[in-house]
Structures are given as C-alpha cells and as structure tokens.
Amino acid sequence: MKLLKEIIEQWGFVTAEQCTELAKYFPKTELIIQWGGKPREACRAMYVAGRIKVVEDSGEDYVRQVFIKSESFRKLKSVLGVELDSGNPML
C-alpha cells in the first residue's frame, strides 16, 4: 500500500526502486518507458528493468522516465479513494 501511495504522490512517475517492487508485487502493471529519442513504449513492470538494460547497453537510447499510464493512474486513485482534481487534465 505504501508503494502505491508513493507513486500517486509522485503523479504516477516510478523510480527504479519502485519499479523493482512493482515487478515483485504487481508484475503485470503496465508502465510507460519514455526514452530520450525513441517513441514511448508500454511495458509490463516485470519486464521494464530488462528492457531498459537491453536498450541502454546497446547504446541505442537512454531512459528519461518511467510512469503509469494515465488511465491506470486514474483508476488507482479512484480505487484508493483519492480525490480527483477535475480542473487538472493530468489527473
């Protein structure tokens, strides 16, 4: 529960440590990898670390950030009873 609360407080962005924890407890959570130059890529939490390693080790690109899809973020907030800010399109 603490993990999910932290991710909500970070507006859906996920750190490397949190990604490892998500992969352990919620492995099928779909995350988005935002690369430096490549298009964004959807990837399940259980595969994110491996995918990042492959791309960065090849020198093809680097990771800018990893985050939960906005649709999933909204659902998570709803399930946990966190108020949605209707004036902010990011929520």
HUPE-V31738 format. One record per pair of residues at least 4 apart in sequence whose C-alpha atoms are under 8 Angstrom apart, sorted by the first residue. I is the first residue (numbers start at 0). J is the second residue. If there is no record, write none. Layout:
# HUPE-V31738
I & J
I & J
This chain:
# HUPE-V31738
0 & 4
1 & 5
2 & 6
2 & 17
2 & 20
2 & 21
3 & 7
4 & 8
5 & 9
6 & 10
6 & 11
6 & 12
6 & 13
7 & 11
7 & 12
7 & 72
7 & 76
9 & 13
11 & 66
11 & 67
11 & 68
11 & 69
11 & 72
12 & 64
12 & 65
12 & 66
12 & 67
13 & 17
13 & 18
13 & 64
13 & 65
13 & 66
13 & 67
14 & 18
14 & 65
15 & 19
15 & 48
16 & 20
17 & 21
18 & 22
18 & 44
18 & 47
18 & 48
19 & 23
19 & 44
19 & 45
19 & 48
20 & 24
20 & 25
21 & 25
21 & 26
21 & 28
21 & 44
21 & 45
22 & 26
22 & 27
22 & 28
22 & 44
22 & 45
22 & 46
23 & 45
25 & 44
26 & 43
26 & 44
26 & 45
27 & 43
27 & 44
27 & 45
28 & 43
28 & 44
28 & 67
29 & 41
29 & 42
29 & 43
29 & 44
29 & 67
29 & 68
30 & 41
30 & 42
30 & 43
30 & 44
30 & 47
30 & 65
30 & 66
30 & 67
30 & 68
31 & 39
31 & 40
31 & 41
31 & 42
31 & 65
31 & 66
31 & 67
31 & 68
32 & 39
32 & 40
32 & 41
32 & 42
32 & 47
32 & 62
32 & 63
32 & 64
32 & 65
32 & 66
33 & 37
33 & 38
33 & 39
33 & 40
33 & 62
33 & 63
33 & 64
33 & 65
34 & 38
34 & 39
34 & 40
34 & 60
34 & 61
34 & 62
34 & 63
34 & 64
35 & 60
35 & 61
35 & 62
35 & 63
36 & 60
36 & 61
37 & 60
42 & 46
42 & 47
43 & 47
44 & 48
46 & 50
47 & 51
48 & 52
49 & 53
50 & 54
51 & 55
51 & 61
51 & 62
52 & 56
53 & 57
54 & 58
54 & 59
54 & 60
54 & 61
55 & 59
55 & 60
55 & 61
55 & 62
67 & 71
67 & 72
68 & 72
69 & 73
69 & 89
69 & 90
70 & 74
71 & 75
72 & 76
72 & 90
73 & 77
73 & 83
73 & 90
74 & 78
75 & 79
76 & 80
76 & 81
76 & 82
76 & 83
77 & 81
77 & 82
77 & 83
83 & 90
84 & 90
85 & 90
